[in-house]
Amino acid sequence: MEVKSLKNEALSLEVALHGAEIKSLKKNSNGYEYMWQADSKYWGRTSPVLFPIVGNYKEKTSIYNGKSYQLSQHGFARDMDFVLESSTENSLTFLLKDSPETLEKYPFHFELRIKYTLNERSLVVNWEVKNTNSETMYFSIGGHPAFNCDLSKSYLKIKDAEVLNCAVLNSKGELSSKVVNIPLENNLLPLDSSLFDDDALIAENNQSREIILGTDAENGKGTDLLKVSFKAPVFGIWSPAGKNAPFVCIEPWYGRADRETFNQHLEEREWGNSLAPAETFEAEYTIEVL
């Protein structure tokens, strides 16, 4: 696996060409590793990009211009090799373009760029999606970074949220009609593996744009490890169900899984995005070490 590296005074970063996936983010002063190291016993990924869908199509199938297309959960970009398009002293930019392989699964030409920038104690992740078709393009995109932690001793501080309203997935990975409302005291969500018995917690409608992960919680206090900031309208919180895995994912999403009642038409997906010909979509999120 070929990996590209960046380093500044505070942080060291490693990104694999395969999936343009973050593989490591360490604090230089003590060597602390923030990223989950993809032990397949629990989950064999670290921080995949979710493109051109987030979650699942209903029955893994979408319909566009009368034709059906099949995609596995979270799309294909995470399983493809990117090229390093450019680099600077503090940034790496990776590029993925459509191919005959992708066009069999997804009916659009595209350019996807993922740029990683180290800025003092922060890593900025920027996505750029360009429509290279002569027609409107429909897509979703999201992040899936996994952070090391002992769930039984850790917490999330979810800014601006007094109650976390979460959609729930069914056994097929589609959005069910069930909703779970989780009260938060002082924006605090104590982590526990049972939170994820029904898969990810999916929060829609801009419920928060800043989530802090902390550990060694005791008497309402603990050590804040890192902060994930974003402008995405949807976010997911996830750890594998039933495994008590030593990590949690904080996931900014521009899109989510289809409802179990959805008509499967690609251009009508909730939280989906559209681009006119030659138009570009840009978004980013930031991981700040505290």
Backbone hydrogen bonds, N-H to C=O, Kabsch-Sander energy under -0.5 kcal/mol:
donor,donor_aa,acceptor,acceptor_aa,energy
4,K,15,V,-3.3
6,L,13,L,-2.2
8,N,11,L,-2.5
12,S,26,K,-2.0
13,L,6,L,-2.9
14,E,24,S,-2.2
15,V,4,K,-2.8
16,A,21,E,-2.7
17,L,2,E,-2.4
19,G,17,L,-0.7
19,G,80,M,-3.2
20,A,17,L,-0.9
21,E,16,A,-0.6
21,E,18,H,-0.9
22,I,47,S,-0.7
23,K,14,E,-3.1
24,S,14,E,-1.6
26,K,12,S,-2.5
27,K,32,Y,-2.1
28,N,10,A,-2.7
28,N,26,K,-0.6
30,N,27,K,-0.6
31,G,27,K,-2.3
34,Y,25,L,-2.7
34,Y,32,Y,-0.6
36,W,146,A,-2.3
40,S,38,A,-0.6
42,Y,39,D,-2.0
43,W,39,D,-2.5
50,L,142,G,-2.8
51,F,49,V,-0.7
51,F,74,H,-1.3
56,N,173,G,-0.6
60,K,57,Y,-2.3
61,T,58,K,-2.1
62,S,69,Y,-2.6
63,I,264,Q,-3.0
64,Y,67,K,-2.7
67,K,64,Y,-2.0
69,Y,62,S,-2.8
71,L,60,K,-1.8
74,H,55,G,-2.9
75,G,72,S,-2.0
77,A,51,F,-2.1
79,D,76,F,-1.7
80,M,77,A,-1.6
82,F,17,L,-2.6
82,F,80,M,-0.5
83,V,95,L,-2.2
85,E,83,V,-1.0
85,E,93,T,-2.1
86,S,93,T,-1.5
88,T,91,S,-2.4
92,L,116,Y,-2.1
93,T,86,S,-2.7
94,F,114,I,-2.8
95,L,83,V,-2.7
96,L,112,L,-2.3
98,D,110,F,-1.5
103,L,99,S,-2.4
104,E,100,P,-1.0
105,K,101,E,-0.5
105,K,102,T,-1.2
106,Y,102,T,-2.3
108,F,106,Y,-0.5
111,E,130,K,-1.6
112,L,96,L,-3.1
113,R,111,E,-0.5
113,R,128,E,-2.9
114,I,94,F,-2.1
115,K,126,N,-2.6
116,Y,92,L,-2.8
117,T,124,V,-2.2
118,L,90,N,-2.5
119,N,117,T,-0.6
119,N,122,S,-2.9
122,S,119,N,-1.7
123,L,287,I,-2.7
124,V,117,T,-2.9
124,V,122,S,-0.5
125,V,123,L,-0.5
125,V,285,Y,-3.2
126,N,115,K,-2.9
126,N,124,V,-0.6
127,W,283,A,-3.5
128,E,113,R,-2.4
129,V,281,F,-2.5
130,K,111,E,-2.7
130,K,128,E,-0.5
131,N,279,E,-2.5
132,T,109,H,-1.0
132,T,130,K,-0.7
137,M,275,L,-2.6
139,F,273,N,-2.2
140,S,52,P,-2.2
141,I,254,Y,-1.4
142,G,50,L,-1.5
143,G,252,P,-2.5
144,H,48,P,-0.5
146,A,46,T,-2.1
147,F,248,V,-2.9
148,N,34,Y,-2.1
149,C,246,P,-1.9
151,L,149,C,-0.8
153,K,150,D,-2.1
154,S,151,L,-1.3
155,Y,214,G,-2.2
156,L,189,L,-2.1
157,K,212,I,-2.4
158,I,156,L,-0.6
158,I,187,N,-3.0
159,K,157,K,-0.8
159,K,210,E,-2.1
161,A,158,I,-1.7
162,E,160,D,-0.6
164,L,182,I,-3.0
165,N,163,V,-0.7
166,C,164,L,-0.7
166,C,180,V,-3.3
167,A,202,I,-2.8
168,V,178,K,-1.3
169,L,198,D,-0.7
170,N,174,E,-3.2
173,G,170,N,-2.0
175,L,258,D,-3.0
176,S,168,V,-2.9
180,V,166,C,-2.9
182,I,164,L,-2.8
182,I,180,V,-0.6
184,L,162,E,-3.3
185,E,188,L,-0.9
186,N,184,L,-0.6
188,L,185,E,-1.3
189,L,156,L,-3.2
191,L,154,S,-2.4
195,L,192,D,-1.9
196,F,193,S,-1.6
197,D,194,S,-1.6
199,D,196,F,-1.9
201,L,237,I,-2.8
202,I,167,A,-1.2
202,I,200,A,-0.6
203,A,201,L,-0.6
203,A,235,F,-2.9
204,E,165,N,-0.5
204,E,202,I,-0.6
206,N,233,P,-2.6
211,I,228,V,-2.5
212,I,157,K,-2.3
213,L,226,L,-2.5
214,G,155,Y,-2.6
214,G,212,I,-0.5
215,T,223,T,-2.5
216,D,153,K,-0.6
217,A,153,K,-2.1
218,E,221,K,-3.6
221,K,218,E,-1.8
223,T,215,T,-2.8
224,D,222,G,-0.6
225,L,213,L,-3.1
226,L,213,L,-1.5
227,K,288,E,-2.5
228,V,211,I,-3.1
229,S,227,K,-0.6
229,S,286,T,-2.4
230,F,209,R,-2.0
231,K,284,E,-0.6
234,V,253,W,-1.5
235,F,203,A,-2.3
236,G,251,E,-2.3
237,I,201,L,-2.0
238,W,249,C,-1.6
243,K,240,P,-1.4
247,F,245,A,-1.1
248,V,147,F,-1.9
249,C,238,W,-3.0
250,I,145,P,-1.5
251,E,236,G,-3.0
251,E,249,C,-0.5
253,W,234,V,-3.2
254,Y,141,I,-3.0
256,R,270,E,-0.5
258,D,56,N,-2.7
260,E,175,L,-2.6
262,F,259,R,-1.7
266,L,63,I,-2.2
266,L,264,Q,-0.6
268,E,265,H,-2.1
269,R,266,L,-1.4
272,G,269,R,-1.8
273,N,139,F,-2.5
275,L,137,M,-2.2
278,A,131,N,-1.9
279,E,276,A,-2.3
281,F,129,V,-2.9
283,A,127,W,-1.9
285,Y,125,V,-2.1
286,T,229,S,-2.5
287,I,123,L,-2.7
288,E,227,K,-3.1
288,E,286,T,-0.6
289,V,121,R,-2.8
289,V,287,I,-0.5
290,L,225,L,-2.5
